[in-house]
Each structure stands twice: as structure tokens, then as C-alpha cells.
Amino acid sequence: MNQLTELGVPDEIQNFFNCNELRFYYGDDIEEFSNDFHLIPATRNLWMAGEGVGRDVIITSSAIEAISFLTCNKHRFPDFKSLTLVAVGNLPHTEQGIYIKKLYPKRQFTLAFGNDLYGRLADIKIAAGLANKPVRLLYSDAVIRVTFEGLTYEFEYARLSLNAFKKAFGLRTGISTVKPKIHNTFLDQLKNHGKL
């Protein structure tokens, strides 16, 4: 039994992602997954799955997270073969969002990053890129300073979210976010509770 089957990933999803080996290529960078480790590259390149013709583009931090997301949310996408899934790696860049928007114009974007601060910062970085606008995030003692469109606001860590960012800067994106119900990531959700 392979590792994805052990996690509860159905064969049809494994086939969709062509999961013969758990190595995923982001240009010259590689994501690797096993029971013992998960290596996600910090890259400006992307990993992509799907034919790129569907209406929905799901953006995650890693290929394994994309596989886990689709396993947990299969009921929401009865024709998942028309989905495009994109992973940005361990350190999202605004330029990745800009490129994704150019590659997939007039699509519905869903951000599926984790529930932690990193996931919320990734939401903001990629959403700004999809809007073709740079954003700067600076950490200080108890706040994160966000500079966007010539304005700067400070947010407490616990209060920063894509929604708070959009409200503060008056940004409308049409981008949705999906977070795991209980755990930090969809992979953690699969490991601990199945498809919840």
C-alpha cells in the first residue's frame, strides 16, 4: 500500500495527479514527501496539475497539500478533472500571483493555505499578486506592518487575515479562501481525521 492510499487519498485522485512517485517538480526545484519527511522548496517557480481549461484554480503551498485539499473537498468538485491546482512552494511571492493571473485569466481563484500566520500571509501575498499589485509585509514586535498601494497599516498577528487586509485597503478581489476545519493544513487533517 502506498503512502497516499494510507492517508485515504482515493485512486481516482492519485491518478489525476499522476502520483507514481511522491516527487513534484517546480521547474528546477523539487518537493518530496514520505512518511518521514516533507520537503517543500522555497522557489519562484510553480508546480501545476490539471489541464488548465477549467473555471476553478486552487492555489496551495505544496503539491501534497493540493492532493490533500482535493481529497478533503472532493464533494465540492464533482468534475475535479476540470480543476487546475497550483502550488507556490514554501515562500510565496507576489510575482507568482501575477503570473498565475496571466496564465489563467477570468478564472475563479481559491486560496487553500493553512490556518496559521504563514497561511494568512500567503493568502495576502498571492491575492495581491492576482490583483497585479505588490504588497510588502514586515514583521515587528507584536504586529505585522502591511504596505500596499502607498498606504501602510499595522495588524496584530491574530487579527491579520485576507479579509482584514481587503477591508483595510479597500481591495475587492473575488478570491475565496478555504481553510481546514480543525487542523492547520489539509494534510494534517487527512493524517489525523480523514476527510472531515
ZINOR-V759467 format. One record per backbone hydrogen bond with DSSP energy under -0.5 kcal/mol. NH is the residue of the N-H (numbers start at 1). CO is the residue of the C=O. E is the energy in kcal/mol with one decimal. If there is no record, write none. Layout:
nh = (NH,NH)
co = (CO,CO)
e = (E,E)
//
This chain:
nh = (6,7,8,8,9,10,13,14,15,16,17,18,19,20,23,24,26,27,29,31,32,33,34,39,40,43,47,49,51,57,58,59,60,66,67,68,69,70,71,72,73,74,76,77,77,80,82,83,84,85,86,87,88,89,90,96,97,98,99,100,101,102,103,104,105,107,108,109,110,111,112,112,115,120,121,122,123,124,125,126,127,128,129,130,131,132,133,136,138,140,144,145,146,146,147,147,148,148,149,151,153,155,157,159,160,160,165,166,167,168,169,170,171,173,176,178,189,190,191,192,193,194,194,196)
co = (2,3,4,5,4,8,10,10,11,12,13,15,14,18,21,31,29,25,26,24,39,22,37,32,38,41,87,85,81,108,84,110,86,62,63,64,65,66,67,68,69,71,73,73,74,77,79,80,56,49,58,47,60,61,41,93,93,94,95,96,97,98,99,100,102,104,55,107,57,176,59,110,184,116,117,118,119,120,121,122,123,124,125,126,127,129,128,147,145,143,155,138,144,153,136,145,146,151,134,148,146,144,142,156,156,157,161,162,163,164,165,166,166,171,109,111,185,186,187,188,189,189,190,193)
e = (-2.1,-1.4,-0.7,-1.0,-2.7,-0.6,-0.6,-2.2,-2.9,-1.9,-2.1,-0.8,-2.2,-1.6,-0.9,-2.6,-3.4,-0.5,-2.3,-3.0,-2.0,-1.9,-2.6,-2.7,-0.6,-0.8,-2.0,-2.5,-0.6,-2.8,-2.8,-2.9,-3.0,-1.9,-2.4,-2.5,-3.0,-2.4,-2.0,-2.5,-1.7,-0.7,-1.8,-0.7,-1.2,-0.8,-2.1,-1.8,-1.9,-2.6,-2.9,-2.8,-2.1,-1.1,-3.2,-1.0,-1.1,-2.0,-2.4,-2.6,-2.3,-1.9,-2.6,-2.4,-0.5,-0.6,-2.9,-0.6,-2.5,-2.9,-3.1,-0.5,-1.9,-1.9,-2.6,-2.5,-2.1,-1.7,-2.7,-2.6,-2.4,-2.5,-1.9,-2.7,-1.4,-1.9,-2.6,-2.5,-2.7,-2.4,-2.7,-3.3,-0.6,-3.3,-2.7,-0.5,-0.5,-2.6,-0.6,-1.8,-2.3,-2.2,-0.9,-1.0,-1.0,-0.9,-2.4,-2.7,-2.4,-2.5,-2.1,-0.9,-1.9,-0.5,-2.0,-2.5,-1.9,-2.3,-2.6,-2.1,-2.9,-0.7,-1.0,-0.7)
//
